[in-house]
Every structure is written in structure tokens, then in C-alpha cells.
């Protein structure tokens, strides 16, 4: 009888031990599950706030860098067109300087010079991109100072397609080869009479 009682108590003790271990294991699993649920709302909001702060700092700098690059390209385009006009007047002295920007390029719709070779209408001096009139966020143009041949002067201009976004400065040059600019750009750059008084680019 005593042995039976002791055996019962031992069995009950082990049952309690097993239940305790099961309970402990379940609590650990619950804790692990809670840990694996992911980020809290506050943590996510902090991450979003940090990303927005970084974007607020980086985006304006990126836009300024893009504008500076476009303006540098526009000034280079003006110089290229000045050189192209001088070459045109040497090749076609009876015409003088080119009457239009298209006359300096390979011709509308052409990416290269025609098989028949350059002419005074399509001199193939500048590439098709520059001759198209739009490059790197700027509208570029070249016109003779007079329709009377041979043309004795010209004005080359470059103005931003979208002011303050694709560029700020406007550029121009005449037959003296000096690139001039204005901030912000205006219609002065496209005028033969109004380009000369603008500030020379150093």
C-alpha cells in the first residue's frame, strides 16, 4: 500500500515537471513569435522620416548638378556652331554665313551626310543632334544677320527648354566668336542686335 502511494506521488510529480517544461517551452515559442513579427510602427516611421530627410537634401543638389551640366553643354554647343559658321562661309563664300541651323547639318531626317556629299543647303558640318535644334535641355539656333547674300554676320543662341529646370542661363555668340550669357535667359540671346551687349563668358 505504501509502495502504491509513493508510486502515485512520483507519477504526479513527473506530470507536474512535464507540464512545467511544456509551459516553459510554450512561453519561449510565444516570445520568439513576438520577436519575429517585424518592425513596430514607430520604427517604420523613423526609417521613412530618415529617407525623406536624405531625399530633401539630395534632390535639390541633383537638380543643380543637372542644370550646371546642361549649361556647360549649351555653351559648348554655341562654340561649335560659331566654328561651323566660319567653316561654312569658307566653303561657300558666295553665301557667306549659313542662313539657318539646318544648313549646317546633314539635312532633315538624316543622321549622316547624303551620299551625294555636302551642299550649301546641307553642309554636314555639325551632327544631326545639334542640327535638330534641341540638345541637353536647351534650344539651340543659328541664323544669319541678313537674308542678303553673302551674309556678313550671324547669331548663335542657346536658351533653356524649361527655364529654371533644364537651365537658367542663356547663351549667344556672333561672328566675333565671343560667347556671351545672361541670367536668367531671355529673348535677347536670339537677337543679333541684343546679343552683343551681354556679358562675355570667361
C-alpha positions as CSV (number, residue, x, y, z in Angstrom):
1,X,0.0,0.0,0.0
2,X,2.8,2.4,0.9
3,X,4.6,1.5,-2.3
4,X,1.5,2.2,-4.3
5,X,1.1,5.6,-2.6
6,X,4.7,6.5,-3.3
7,X,4.4,5.5,-6.9
8,X,1.3,7.7,-7.3
9,X,3.1,10.7,-5.8
10,X,6.2,10.1,-8.1
11,X,3.9,9.9,-11.1
12,X,2.1,13.1,-10.2
13,X,5.4,14.8,-9.6
14,X,6.7,13.9,-13.0
15,X,3.4,15.0,-14.6
16,X,3.9,18.4,-13.0
17,X,7.5,18.6,-14.2
18,X,6.4,17.7,-17.7
19,X,3.6,20.3,-17.6
20,X,6.1,22.9,-16.3
21,X,8.5,22.1,-19.1
22,X,5.7,22.3,-21.7
23,X,4.6,25.6,-20.3
24,X,8.1,27.0,-20.3
25,X,8.6,25.8,-23.9
26,X,5.3,27.3,-25.0
27,X,6.3,30.7,-23.4
28,X,9.6,30.6,-25.2
29,X,7.8,29.9,-28.5
30,X,5.4,32.8,-27.8
31,X,8.4,35.1,-27.1
32,X,10.1,34.0,-30.3
33,X,7.0,34.6,-32.3
34,X,6.6,38.1,-30.9
35,X,10.3,38.8,-31.8
36,X,9.7,37.6,-35.3
37,X,6.7,39.8,-36.0
38,X,8.9,42.5,-37.6
39,X,9.3,46.3,-37.1
40,X,7.0,48.3,-35.0
41,X,5.1,51.2,-36.5
42,X,7.3,53.7,-34.7
43,X,10.4,52.1,-36.2
44,X,8.9,52.2,-39.7
45,X,8.0,55.9,-39.3
46,X,11.6,56.7,-38.2
47,X,13.0,54.9,-41.2
48,X,10.6,56.8,-43.6
49,X,11.5,60.1,-41.9
50,X,15.2,59.4,-42.4
51,X,14.6,58.6,-46.1
52,X,12.6,61.8,-46.6
53,X,15.3,63.9,-45.0
54,X,18.0,62.4,-47.2
55,X,15.8,62.9,-50.3
56,X,15.2,66.5,-49.4
57,X,18.9,67.1,-49.2
58,X,19.9,65.1,-52.3
59,X,17.3,66.0,-54.9
60,X,18.0,69.8,-55.0
61,X,21.7,69.1,-55.3
62,X,21.0,66.6,-58.1
63,X,18.8,69.2,-59.9
64,X,21.5,71.9,-59.6
65,X,24.1,69.5,-60.9
66,X,21.9,68.7,-63.9
67,X,21.4,72.4,-64.6
68,X,25.1,73.1,-64.4
69,X,25.8,70.2,-66.8
70,X,23.2,71.4,-69.3
71,X,24.5,74.9,-69.2
72,X,28.1,73.7,-69.8
73,X,26.8,71.7,-72.8
74,X,24.9,74.7,-74.1
75,X,28.0,76.9,-74.1
76,X,29.9,74.2,-75.9
77,X,27.1,73.9,-78.5
78,X,27.3,77.7,-79.1
79,X,31.1,77.4,-79.6
80,X,30.6,74.5,-82.0
81,X,28.1,76.5,-84.1
82,X,30.4,79.5,-84.3
83,X,33.1,77.3,-85.7
84,X,30.6,75.7,-88.1
85,X,29.5,79.1,-89.4
86,X,33.1,80.1,-90.1
87,X,33.8,76.8,-91.9
88,X,30.5,77.3,-93.9
89,X,31.5,80.8,-95.0
90,X,34.9,79.4,-96.1
91,X,33.3,76.6,-98.0
92,X,30.5,78.7,-99.6
93,X,31.9,82.3,-99.9
94,X,29.1,83.4,-102.2
95,X,26.6,82.5,-99.4
96,X,28.6,84.0,-96.5
97,X,27.4,82.6,-93.2
98,X,24.7,80.0,-93.0
99,X,21.1,81.4,-93.2
100,X,19.7,78.6,-90.9
101,X,20.9,76.0,-88.4
102,X,19.6,73.3,-90.8
103,X,22.1,74.4,-93.4
104,X,24.9,73.4,-91.1
105,X,23.7,69.9,-90.6
106,X,23.1,66.8,-92.8
107,X,19.5,67.7,-93.6
108,X,16.1,66.9,-92.0
109,X,15.7,63.3,-91.2
110,X,19.3,62.4,-92.0
111,X,21.7,61.1,-89.4
112,X,24.6,61.3,-91.7
113,X,25.6,63.3,-94.8
114,X,23.9,62.3,-98.0
115,X,25.8,60.1,-100.4
116,X,25.9,62.9,-102.9
117,X,28.0,64.9,-100.4
118,X,27.5,68.3,-98.7
119,X,25.9,71.3,-100.3
120,X,25.2,74.8,-99.2
121,X,21.7,73.7,-98.2
122,X,23.0,70.8,-96.1
123,X,26.7,71.3,-95.4
124,X,27.1,68.4,-93.0
125,X,29.4,70.4,-90.7
126,X,27.5,69.6,-87.4
127,X,25.9,66.4,-86.4
128,X,22.2,65.7,-86.7
129,X,21.6,66.1,-83.0
130,X,22.9,69.6,-82.8
131,X,21.3,70.5,-86.2
132,X,17.9,69.4,-84.8
133,X,17.8,72.5,-82.6
134,X,17.5,70.8,-79.2
135,X,20.3,69.4,-77.1
136,X,20.8,68.7,-73.4
137,X,17.7,70.6,-72.3
138,X,18.5,73.7,-74.5
139,X,17.0,75.0,-77.7
140,X,19.9,76.0,-80.0
141,X,19.7,78.0,-83.1
142,X,21.8,79.8,-85.7
143,X,20.6,82.5,-88.1
144,X,22.3,84.9,-90.5
145,X,22.1,88.6,-89.6
146,X,20.7,89.3,-93.1
147,X,18.9,87.4,-95.8
148,X,21.1,89.3,-98.4
149,X,23.9,87.1,-99.7
150,X,26.6,86.8,-98.9
151,X,25.6,87.1,-95.2
152,X,28.1,89.1,-93.3
153,X,27.0,88.2,-89.8
154,X,25.2,85.6,-87.7
155,X,23.9,85.0,-84.2
156,X,24.0,81.6,-82.4
157,X,21.8,81.1,-79.4
158,X,21.1,78.6,-76.7
159,X,18.1,79.0,-74.3
160,X,16.7,76.6,-71.8
161,X,13.7,74.5,-73.0
162,X,12.2,74.7,-69.5
163,X,13.6,77.8,-67.7
164,X,14.9,77.2,-64.1
165,X,14.5,73.4,-64.7
166,X,16.6,72.4,-67.7
167,X,18.8,75.5,-67.3
168,X,18.9,79.1,-66.1
169,X,21.5,80.9,-68.2
170,X,21.0,81.9,-71.8
171,X,24.0,81.9,-74.3
172,X,24.7,83.6,-77.6
173,X,27.6,84.4,-79.9
174,X,28.2,86.4,-83.1
175,X,30.8,86.4,-85.8
176,X,33.5,87.7,-83.3
177,X,33.4,84.3,-81.7
178,X,32.9,85.5,-78.1
179,X,30.3,83.5,-76.2
180,X,28.0,85.8,-74.1
181,X,25.4,84.9,-71.5
182,X,22.6,86.3,-69.5
183,X,21.0,85.2,-66.2
184,X,18.1,84.4,-66.4
185,X,17.8,83.6,-70.1
186,X,15.5,85.8,-72.3
187,X,14.8,86.5,-75.9
188,X,17.9,88.7,-76.1
189,X,20.1,85.7,-76.9
190,X,18.2,85.1,-80.1
191,X,18.6,88.7,-81.4
192,X,21.6,89.8,-83.4
193,X,21.3,93.4,-82.1
194,X,20.8,92.4,-78.5
195,X,23.4,89.6,-78.1
196,X,26.5,91.9,-78.4
197,X,25.8,94.0,-75.2
198,X,25.5,90.8,-73.0
199,X,28.3,89.7,-70.6
200,X,31.2,87.8,-72.2
201,X,31.7,84.3,-70.8
202,X,35.1,83.9,-69.2
